[in-house]
Amino acid sequence: MLHVVHHADYMAPPPTSGTFKFDKYQLVMTALRHSGFAITEHAPHPMPRSWLEAIHCPDYVEQVFTANVPREKERRIGFPVTAHIANRVRHTNGGTWLAAKLAMQHGFAANSAAGSHHALHDTGAGYCVFNDLAVTANRLVAEGDARRVLIIDCDVHQGDGTASLLAGREDVFTLSFHAEKNFPVRKARSTLDVALPDGMADADYLEVLETHLPRVMNRFLPDIVLYQAGVDPHVNDKLGRLSLSDDGLVARDRYVLGEARKRGLALASALGGGYGRDQSEVAARHARTMLAMAYPQADIAMLKKGQAAFTGV
């Protein structure tokens, strides 16, 4: 069973300007519903303001809540922060929190949005408004749900916001696998950064995971894993510089899940990045990420079969 968090506000009316395409979020859910696999959908509550202010500058939180974000910050984000967007990001952040709580019950759960790893203390950036990973990790510790939280970021872009917001924390470990020459130009310092060369394909990528991930888990001894599961390392991604195939992404996700399961750890995933001209193809990659971890014994042909009618391939 795939436990997936989704809310109608994830598909809030998009701003009239900006380069980010919001339609993939509904397409992800369409792909999951066409997959032939059993899924249970859960709707999150909006993230409480005080939880956001524990990580983000209260003045910036106020700017978002009142849809009064300065233009220079909106330019960094990549789109205007309207009232609809403000409500949306409260729900997407609440979605990662709910996914973490569901993962504690079921072993794995997925948020069908978020993974907003570029958002910083007093501003958003790179299509990210609030940093759901940092907010959720902080709250898990504050609520006593975990003593140590491991954030694994496999988006093609470094999780600079997450690294910056959680720098110096001994109870949260930030681990980023990213393309060295991709955005952001100025990288932050994660607990451990693994910078990858352009064009890295499946075998070499998995070898890097196998080198670093077990060592981090064995030394840090986390109680839960938050996984930024961006699909932009895919060879056909518009903004990526790596060369993973469909099979390679599935192998990546199942390796991360498998290492967590070996240690009895809950794993909650957030959607992360994925970009391309054909949004249905991008959505199918995101859907396969969730299904691959919810159904680790299913072969990739089964994962693709239910989505063939949806993608038209």
FIVOLUM-792458 format. One record per atom (N, C-alpha, C): x negated, y, z; residue in three letters. Coordinates in steps of 0.001 Angstrom, whole numbers, plus 500000, padded with zeros to 6 digits. Layout:
BEGIN
XYZala...
***
This chain:
BEGIN
499161498801500000met500000500000500000met499122501254500000met499422502164499098leu498755503447499092leu499614504449499862leu499066505008500923his499707506082501661his499131507392501135his499973508161500449val499507509384499794val500314510569500310val499619511643500604val500247512860501110val500507513799499933val501733514284499850his502109515183498748his503229516084499233his503285517268498664his504348518224499017his504735518996497766his505994519361497692ala506472520127496531ala505705521434496372ala505238522003497481asp504518523271497401asp503122523124496812asp502640521892496653tyr501376521714495921tyr501521522220494492tyr502752522214494006met503030522689492656met503721524045492690met503273524910493620ala503820526252493690ala503616526963492352ala504508527897492010pro504310528639490752pro502905529220490684pro502176528923489618pro500793529403489532pro500738530901489306pro499605531530489651pro499443532951489357pro499490533183487847pro499777534414487475thr499861534746486051thr498487534982485429thr497454535030486260ser496094535183485738ser495176534228486484ser493968534053485956gly493032533101486535gly492829531924485603gly491744531188485833thr491359530109484922thr491722528716485430thr492162528606486675phe492423527280487237phe493769526753486757phe493811525460486434lys495033524814485966lys495659524036487123lys496856524449487533phe497524523836488673phe498385522637488284phe498594522404486995asp499539521373486596asp499048519961486881asp497747519786487136lys497257518422487337lys497834517787488596lys498254518589489577tyr498711518019490837tyr500009517236490677tyr500929517768489906gln502140516998489637gln501835515814488731gln500903515985487794leu500542514893486899leu499891513738487664leu499139514043488706val498563512979489540val499682512129490137val500691512775490677met501789512021491281met502571511242490223met502731511826489047thr503389511086487964thr502598509837487617thr501280509966487546ala500434508807487243ala500566507734488324ala500581508147489583leu500723507170490672leu502071506468490608leu503104507228490320arg504448506637490273arg504633505728489067arg503832505901488026his503879505024486862his502895503860486978his502154503783488048ser501045502832488117ser501475501383488292ser502674501163488818gly503101499804489114gly502665499324490490gly501860500132491193phe501433499786492547phe502371500441493566phe502483499792494730ala503338500326495789ala502670501540496428ala503421502631496505ile502923503817497183ile503995504329498149ile503545504931499228thr504433505606500167thr503999507053500247thr504935507957499998glu504616509379499996glu504969510005501341glu504081510868501817his504254511554503093his504130513055502852his505022513840503427ala504992515292503259ala504346515938504476ala503356516798504266pro502684517437505398pro503410518685505880pro503152519043507139his503548520345507645his502482521369507248his502822522639507182pro501795523649506918pro500784523693508063pro499536523936507727met498481523998508726met498725525182509668met498709524961510985pro498904526080511916pro497826527148511742pro498235528365511893arg497315529494511717arg496126529399512658arg496357529016513901ser495266528964514877ser494215527939514486ser494616526857513815trp493652525844513379trp492773526403512271trp493364527170511374leu492589527801510311leu491634528847510883leu492102529624511870glu491277530674512453glu490143530123513303glu490215528850513674ala489100528237514397ala487890528035513495ala488109528078512185ile487030527897511206ile486817529162510372ile487911529794509967his487828530954509093his488017532251509887his487475533329509350cys487624534652509952cys489110535010510055cys489596535391511235pro491018535745511359pro491462536846510402pro490579537796510112asp490944538848509165asp491195538277507771asp490368537301507370tyr490572536669506059tyr491846535834506064tyr492113535121507152val493349534342507244val494556535264507106val494496536426507743glu495576537410507621glu495731537875506182glu494629538111505497gln494689538533504101gln495398537489503244gln495106536216503491val495749535153502719val497228535058503072val497537535037504361phe498923534870504788phe499821535994504277phe499263537178504137thr500052538320503662thr499874538574502170thr499175537661501481ala498898537806500040ala498279539169499744ala497304539537500582asn496641540830500446asn495120540647500396asn494685539644499632val493267539332499514val492610540348498581val491511540977498982pro490846541955498116pro490465541356496764pro490454542203495766arg490190541733494402arg488842541032494273arg487819541531494960glu486506540893494844glu486527539470495386glu487347539234496422lys487472537870496942lys488293537003495996lys489339537580495400glu490123536820494428glu489274536434493226glu488371537312492830arg487479536964491717arg486595535783492093arg486108535729493327arg485300534597493784arg486130533316493815arg487387533452494199ile488269532280494258ile488585531785492844ile488878532704491940gly489174532333490559gly490611532535490161gly491445533002491097phe492844533315490799phe493387534215491908phe494455534979491608pro495071535820492639pro495742534968493721pro495676535444494948val496337534754496058val497710535387496259val498712534782495651thr500093535242495764thr500730534636497017thr501966535058497307ala502690534466498436ala502886532968498237ala503132532554496981his503271531119496694his501965530379496961his500846530962496560ile499552530325496785ile499251530245498280ile499579531303499022ala499358531291500467ala500105530133501124ala501351529931500721asn502123528823501278asn501561527490500820asn501112527435499564arg500542526202499031arg499320525769499831arg498384526686500078val497139526270500726val497354525896502183val498369526450502819arg498700525975504169arg499149524514504122arg499909524146503089his500368522760502976his499248521819502528his498388522249501604thr497304521360501184thr496329521100502330thr496091522118503169asn495237521908504345asn495923520996505350asn497220521209505557gly497974520287506410gly497974518879505845gly497864518763504521gly497836517446503888gly496595516652504214gly495448517305504276thr494227516574504631thr494264516150506090thr494801516999506947trp494983516609508352trp495900515390508456trp497033515423507745leu497956514286507797leu497308513034507219leu496544513165506146ala495862512002505575ala494907511381506594ala494213512216507365ala493316511691508395ala494087510933509464ala495202511474509886lys496013510790510898lys496590509480510357lys497023509483509097leu497531508252508484leu496421507224508315leu495221507678507962ala494090506748507816ala493789506050509127ala493973506735510244met493747506103511541met494744504983511798met495925505083511182gln496932504034511334gln496751502901510331gln496382503245509100his496419502286508000his495046501949507418his494008502599507868gly492669502349507350gly492266503305506255gly493187503597505334phe492928504535504241phe494193505297503914phe494031506585503648ala495124507413503146ala494508508517502307ala495312509076501410ala494801510064500460ala495686511300500441ala495044512455500352asn495759513694500072asn495705513921498568asn496836514222497960ser496882514392496508ser496491515800496072ser495857516541496951ala495317517863496631ala494143518121497571ala493679519375497580ala492639519864498502ala491257519296498184ala490409519148499205gly488994518930498974gly488322520255498640gly488771521321499309ser488382522693498959ser487061523077499618ser485993522522499106his484701522547499790his483857523790499532his484352524742498737his483593525972498499his484060527132499381his485203527007500042ala485714528099500859ala484784528359502042ala484500529643502288leu483556530075503308leu484294530722504484leu483527531248505437his484118531781506662his485090532923506384his484695533879505550asp485511535070505377asp485962535290503936asp485861534253503130thr486315534364501748thr486500532976501143thr487315532916500113gly487355531706499301gly486342531804498181gly486202530713497438ala485273530694496303ala485548529436495486ala485204529488494206gly485252528297493371gly486567527544493409gly487695528260493263tyr489045527689493268tyr489480527188494648tyr488768527568495691cys489068527108497053cys489422528307497925cys490514528222498680val490966529321499532val490594529070500986val491078527970501562phe490688527525502901phe489986526181502780phe489063525895503689asn488282524666503627asn488941523579504474asn489769522779503832asp490524521756504555asp489637520710505215asp488488520419504606leu487585519417505170leu487012519894506498leu486543521140506524ala485980521689507754ala487053521869508820ala488232522382508418val489309522590509373val489753521263509987val489911520231509150thr490348518925509647thr489300518289510544thr488044518345510137ala486980517775510969ala486936518454512329ala487032519781512330asn487009520505513593asn488184520114514473asn489352519950513849arg490543519643514650arg490520518213515173arg489980517283514397leu489868515897514876leu489050515831516152leu487971516596516196val487144516632517398val487878517355518529val488493518491518214ala489178519281519235ala490332518519519871ala491039517713519063glu492182516949519558glu491770515666520265glu490478515327520209gly490013514093520822gly490260512861519984gly490594513052518703asp490800511906517812asp489480511291517369asp488408512051517434ala487091511556517018ala486019512317517788ala484944511620518070arg483777512297518648arg482839512766517550arg482757511980516473arg481883512321515353arg482641512098514040arg482529513058513151val483194512998511848val482129513075510766val482191512143509824leu481309512155508660leu482092512640507455leu481606513695506817ile482197514188505574ile481283513786504425ile481805512945503542ile481071512509502353ile481639513252501161ile480789513987500477asp481229514818499357asp480574514306498082asp481397513689497219cys480897513160495954cys481395513962494757cys481921515149495001asp482214516076493915asp480914516417493206asp480984516746491921val479765517055491171val479120518366491637val479912519199492323his479406520469492838his479113520340494328his478046520974494781gln477707520884496199gln478808521499497069gln479063520867498197gly480034521383499155gly479417522466500016gly479120523603499393asp478387524661500092asp479192525275501221asp480500525450501024gly481327526007502078gly481394525104503289gly481606523819503059thr481656522860504159thr480342522850504917thr479230522844504186ala477910522850504816ala477707524091505668ala478103525241505124ser477915526500505836ser478784526586507082ser480038526212506958leu480974526333508068leu480640525392509227leu480022524271508922leu479763523259509949leu478280523145510292leu477480524091509839ala476034524051510094ala475750524047511594ala474828523192511992gly474415523125513385gly475287522263514270gly476389521746513745arg477267520891514552arg476646519507514696arg476583519027515901glu476070517680516130glu477174516641516031glu478435517091516022asp479557516159515987asp480154516002514596asp479622516730513618val480059516586512233val478830516495511346val478806515474510489phe477697515271509550phe478223515546508150phe477563516465507431thr477962516774506052thr476948516156505092thr477449515292504210leu476617514566503254leu477122514869501853leu476269515480501034ser476685515922499709ser475838515272498622ser476509514574497685phe475887514040496473phe476377514918495316phe475478515664494661his475920516632493676his474870516815492588his475320517355491463ala474405517665490363ala473548518870490764ala472252518692490698glu471324519714491188glu471492521050490469glu471754521016489158lys471769522240488367lys473164522806488158lys474135522312488895asn475503522780488727asn475847523818489796asn477032524385489686phe477571525344490653phe477596524731492048phe477314525511493089pro476900526916493091pro475400527054492818pro475013528191492284val473594528412492001val472792528401493295val473302529109494294arg472656529118495609arg473329528072496484arg472603527031496779lys473138525942497581lys473016526276499066lys473967525802499859ala473851525837501305ala473065524598501742ala472867524445503030arg472141523283503532arg473102522372504285arg473443521238503676ser474222520217504352ser473333519487505345ser473933518669506197thr473109517828507057thr472170517004506202thr472690516487505081leu471859515827504079leu472406516139502701leu471558516704501863asp471886516962500464asp471125515996499577asp471828515395498628val471205514509497647val471498515109496276val470501515816495724ala470650516497494442ala470320515534493308ala471200515475492310leu471096514489491243leu470750515154489920leu469942514494489096pro469561515079487803pro470694515006486791pro470671515906485833asp471665515909484753asp471694514544484059asp472913514131483721gly473078512928482920gly473030511625483675gly472913511661484999met472833510404485751met474084509568485504met473884508291485204ala474983507384484886ala475230506398486033ala476087505409485757asp476643504558486813asp475591503875487676asp474687503126487075ala473772502290487843ala472882503119488759ala472330504214488225asp471453505048489036asp472226505756490137asp473440506174489837tyr474265506842490843tyr474567505891492007tyr474959504674491680leu475275503712492738leu474038503356493551leu472896503326492902glu471657503061493628glu471371504168494649glu471657505401494267val471471506521495200val472423506382496394val473685506059496131leu474626505842497226leu474130504749498162leu473683503647497588glu473227502516498388glu471984502852499205glu471193503783498724thr469988504192499448thr470326505033500669thr471295505931500530his471512506926501579his472703506649502492his473818506161501946leu475042506109502732leu474963505156503927leu474504503915503762pro474431503038504938pro473507503595506029pro472404504205505611arg471469504771506582arg472130505870507404arg472884506757506730val473565507835507445val474603507273508400val475395506327507931met476440505763508788met475846505054510007met474759504337509804asn474158503585510907asn473507504490511943asn472997505628511493arg472330506542512430arg473320507488513106arg474291507989512344phe475210508984512888phe476339508354513693phe476747507147513312leu477810506407513995leu479109507224514073leu479694507548512920pro480936508333512935pro482112507509513421pro483176508219513794asp484438507578514167asp485442507588513022asp485260508474512055ile486150508582510903ile485373509225509763ile485801508934508536val485179509493507341val486207510333506594val485823511570506263leu486578512400505326leu485819512389504012leu486514512052502933tyr485856511810501646tyr486357512797500609tyr485483513662500123gln485798514555499013gln485546513754497739gln486644513319497096ala486564512317496032ala486719512937494653ala486066514068494407gly486162514700493095gly485792513755491969gly486508513852490844val486228512993489697val485403513724488641val484893514905488973asp484119515664487988asp482709515138487704asp482202514091488396pro480995513444487879pro481225512633486595pro482480512534486141his482807511762484942his482103512342483716his481705511463482813val480951511867481625val481706512866480759val483030512809480779asn483815513708479931asn484354514929480671asn483902515138481897asp484420516278482636asp483914517596482046asp484793518570482006lys484479519864481394lys483409520625482162lys483375520480483500leu482450521253484329leu481369520406484988leu481287519128484632gly480301518261485256gly479016518191484442gly477973517662485070arg476701517446484373arg476207516018484558arg477044515170485123leu476677513766485295leu477417512922484263leu477179511607484280ser477694510757483196ser478309509468483713ser479113509554484766leu479773508357485260leu480936507981484344leu481132506683484180ser482256506166483405ser483454505953484326ser484575505543483740asp485733505165484560asp485348504070485546asp484646503038485059asp484219501954485933asp483279502464487022asp482409503415486660gly481467503944487624gly482142504702488747gly483191505476488420leu483927506177489464leu484628505202490396leu485225504156489835val485869503138490667val484837502467491573val483685502127491016ala482628501496491823ala482149502436492922ala482004503718492603arg481623504714493613arg482599504724494775arg483897504841494447asp484913504967495478asp485003503705496327asp484913502568495671arg485010501322496430arg483764501070497278arg482630501566496840tyr481432501431497672tyr481579502275498938tyr482034503511498791val482242504370499956val483252503739500906val484380503263500356leu485394502611501181leu484830501379501859leu484085500568501109gly483548499326501657gly482603499565502814gly481754500584502715glu480834500888503806glu481586501355505045glu482682502085504836ala483506502484505977ala484179501267506612ala484728500391505782arg485433499220506311arg484504498268507049arg483269498140506567lys482305497286507269lys482145497698508715lys482324498967508978arg482099499523510313arg483402499826511041arg484519499391510456gly485815499593511086gly486264501045511125gly485840501843510138leu486128503264510140leu487321503597509247leu488178504471509729ala489236505021508889ala488618505956507872ala489218506011506674leu488740506901505621leu489926507637505024leu489831508971505014ala490848509813504386ala490198510558503235ala490834510519502070ser490270511195500902ser491066512444500565ser490346513420500006ala490960514621499439ala490609514662497962ala491449515301497162leu491393515140495713leu490085515635495091leu489701516878495378gly488476517422494809gly488624517818493358gly487469518033492704gly487443518583491367gly487635517557490264gly488126518047489152gly488292517270487942gly488831518205486879gly488134518323485744tyr488459519379484787tyr488366518838483359tyr489283519286482514gly489262518864481122gly490419519473480363gly490344519375479040arg491419519912478203arg492698519118478355arg492575517792478456asp493748516926478602asp493979516674480083asp494929517392480656gln495173517293482082gln495690515921482503gln496373515228481596ser496870513896481942ser495716512914482125ser494651513055481341glu493481512189481518glu492792512472482841glu492660513744483180val492058514107484457val492898513568485610val494221513731485506ala495115513241486547ala495011511726486706ala494867511020485589ala494726509566485653ala493454509167486398ala492372509915486211arg491135509620486957arg491353509805488451arg492017510892488824his492308511110490240his493178509990490804his494198509604490057ala495086508537490529ala494327507236490711ala493419506927489768arg492640505691489886arg491749505710491119arg491230506899491481thr490423506992492691thr491207506506493898thr492432506985494048met493259506593495191met493635505116495134met494058504664493958leu494476503271493826leu493305502309494008leu492135502699493532ala490962501832493669ala490628501578495123ala490849502573495978met490549502386497398met491708501748498153met492933502039497741ala494082501405498392ala494205499931498021ala493749499581496799tyr493814498210496297tyr492421497779495832tyr491512497534496769pro490119497259496389pro489913495961495618pro490892495067495620gln490747493811494893gln491283493891493467gln491978494951493127ala492545495073491786ala491447495422490782ala491420494755489628asp490378495091488653asp490783496365487902asp489810496937487229ile490052498243486610ile491088498164485501ile491212497010484849ala492237496867483814ala493632497029484409ala493836496478485612met495120496633486295met495347498089486688met494277498767487129leu494415500169487525leu494803501037486333leu494306500685485151lys494584501478483960lys495918501107483306lys496347499865483476lys497502499382482740lys498758500200483004lys499037500473484281gly500254501191484630gly500238502633484187gly499041503179483872gln498946504572483482gln498891504760481968gln498912503657481230ala498756503762479773ala499891504561479154ala501131504308479587ala502253505038479027ala502200506517479410ala501690506772480619phe501607508164481094phe500583508961480293phe499398508387480061thr498348509110479368thr498453509019477858thr499193508037477381gly499325507868475941gly498149507167475299gly497309506486476107val496176505753475558val496224504314476045val
***
